Amino acid sequence: MIRNTKAGWGSVARWLHWTLALAIIGMIGFGWWMNHIPARPDRFFYRSIHADLGYLILLLTVLRLVWRFINPVPALPADSQPWQRLTARISHGGLYLVVIVVIMLGWAHSGAHTPDYSNVFGLFHVPQFTSPDRDAARAYEDRHIFFAYVLLALIAVHVIAALWHHFIRRDRVVARMVTDEVV
């Protein structure tokens, strides 16, 4: 099934979920590595690749939000407590919000950095919404890194919740994001 149903996630939603999960975790790891390697001449190249992938992740995140908006969201198990439903909504909303905040801070850093990171894989230039400013670039970068750690914490909470559903509750919530099987 391509579209979501009230009982399960469709293939598009699952593809976007796992693609973004791998890309975001990879970007956090790549960003950490990039900021912990000694200064070297090819550092701009690595930061450009990081920015290019960030723009791509932003596009996929927007597509995922649109897809989520036009498709039903599978219901939690009927025996879920109201606090569990609220926590799920808040944590998912927080993940989407912080992903966008991290990317927008990176994009702001790009425009404030000289030279900027607007050349996407050598194919086209992304318009920048900030102006070159060394102090602003440092501030955007610091906030970008801080919120990347916040995102990492939210991802950890998401994974722990998935493990809780799978191993403790055994309610097949995780299975819906892995397979077409309707539970």
C-alpha positions in Angstrom: 0.0 0.0 0.0 1.3 3.4 -0.9 -0.9 5.6 1.2 -1.4 5.4 5.0 -4.4 3.9 6.6 -5.9 4.2 10.1 -4.1 0.8 10.8 -0.7 1.2 9.1 1.9 3.4 7.4 2.0 3.3 3.7 5.2 2.7 1.7 5.8 6.4 1.0 5.6 7.3 4.7 7.9 4.4 5.6 10.4 5.3 2.9 10.5 8.9 4.0 10.8 7.9 7.7 13.8 5.6 7.2 15.5 7.7 4.6 15.3 10.8 6.9 16.3 8.7 10.0 19.5 7.4 8.3 20.3 10.8 6.7 19.8 12.8 9.9 21.8 10.4 12.1 24.5 10.3 9.4 24.5 14.1 9.3 24.8 14.4 13.1 27.8 12.0 13.0 29.3 13.7 10.0 28.9 17.1 11.6 30.5 15.9 14.8 33.4 14.4 12.8 33.7 17.6 10.7 34.0 19.8 13.8 36.5 17.6 15.5 39.0 17.1 12.7 42.0 19.3 12.8 41.8 22.4 10.6 42.8 21.5 7.1 42.5 22.9 3.6 39.6 20.7 2.5 37.4 21.7 5.5 35.2 23.9 3.2 34.6 20.9 1.0 33.2 18.8 3.9 31.1 21.7 5.2 29.7 22.2 1.7 28.7 18.6 1.5 27.1 18.8 4.9 25.1 21.9 3.8 24.1 20.2 0.5 22.7 17.2 2.4 21.0 19.6 4.9 19.1 21.3 2.0 18.1 17.9 0.7 16.9 16.8 4.2 14.9 20.0 4.5 13.2 19.2 1.2 12.4 15.6 2.3 11.2 16.8 5.7 8.8 19.2 4.0 7.6 16.4 1.7 7.1 14.2 4.7 5.0 16.8 6.5 2.9 17.3 3.4 2.4 13.6 3.0 1.5 13.3 6.7 -1.0 16.1 6.3 -2.8 14.6 3.4 -2.8 11.0 4.7 -4.4 9.5 7.9 -2.0 8.9 10.8 -2.4 5.3 12.0 -4.0 5.2 15.4 -2.2 4.1 18.5 -3.5 0.9 20.1 -7.0 1.3 21.6 -5.6 0.6 25.1 -3.2 3.5 25.0 -3.6 6.0 27.8 -4.4 9.7 27.1 -0.9 10.7 28.4 0.7 8.2 26.0 -1.3 9.7 23.0 -0.3 13.3 24.1 3.3 12.3 24.6 3.4 10.7 21.2 2.0 13.8 19.6 4.4 16.2 21.4 7.5 14.0 20.7 6.7 13.7 17.0 6.0 17.4 16.7 9.2 18.1 18.6 11.2 16.0 16.2 9.8 17.7 13.2 10.2 21.2 14.7 13.8 20.6 15.8 14.8 19.0 12.5 13.6 22.2 10.8 15.3 24.5 13.4 18.6 22.7 13.0 18.5 23.0 9.2 17.4 26.6 9.2 20.2 27.6 11.6 22.6 25.8 9.3 21.2 27.7 6.4 21.5 31.0 8.3 25.1 30.0 9.1 25.7 29.4 5.4 24.6 32.9 4.4 26.5 34.6 7.2 29.7 32.6 6.4 32.1 33.8 3.7 32.2 32.1 1.3 28.7 30.7 1.7 27.6 27.1 1.2 24.9 27.8 -1.4 26.3 25.8 -4.3 24.3 22.5 -4.1 26.5 19.7 -5.5 27.6 22.1 -8.2 24.2 22.0 -9.8 22.5 25.2 -8.6 22.7 27.9 -5.9 20.3 28.1 -3.0 19.3 31.7 -2.1 20.7 32.8 1.2 18.5 34.7 3.7 21.4 36.1 5.9 24.2 38.4 5.0 27.9 37.8 5.5 28.8 38.5 9.1 31.6 36.7 11.0 30.0 37.1 14.4 26.6 36.1 13.2 28.0 33.1 11.5 29.6 31.9 14.7 26.3 32.5 16.6 24.3 30.6 14.0 26.8 27.7 14.0 26.8 27.5 17.9 23.0 27.3 17.9 23.0 24.8 15.0 25.3 22.5 17.0 23.3 23.0 20.2 20.0 22.1 18.5 21.7 19.1 16.8 22.4 17.8 20.2 18.8 18.5 21.2 17.7 16.6 18.1 20.0 13.7 19.1 18.3 13.6 22.5 14.8 13.6 20.9 15.9 10.8 18.6 17.1 8.8 21.6 13.7 9.3 23.2 12.0 8.2 20.0 14.1 5.0 19.8 13.5 4.2 23.5 9.7 4.7 22.9 9.9 2.4 19.9 11.8 -0.3 21.9 9.2 0.1 24.7 6.4 -0.5 22.3 8.1 -3.5 20.7 9.6 -5.3 23.7 7.4 -4.2 26.7 4.0 -3.5 25.3 4.4 -5.8 22.3 1.6 -3.8 20.6 3.1 -4.0 17.0 3.4 -0.2 16.7 6.9 -0.5 15.5 6.0 -3.3 13.0 3.8 -0.8 11.2 6.8 1.3 10.3 8.7 -1.7 9.1 6.3 -3.7 7.0 3.1 -3.4 4.9 1.5 -5.9 7.2 -1.7 -4.5 8.7 -1.8 -5.1 12.4 
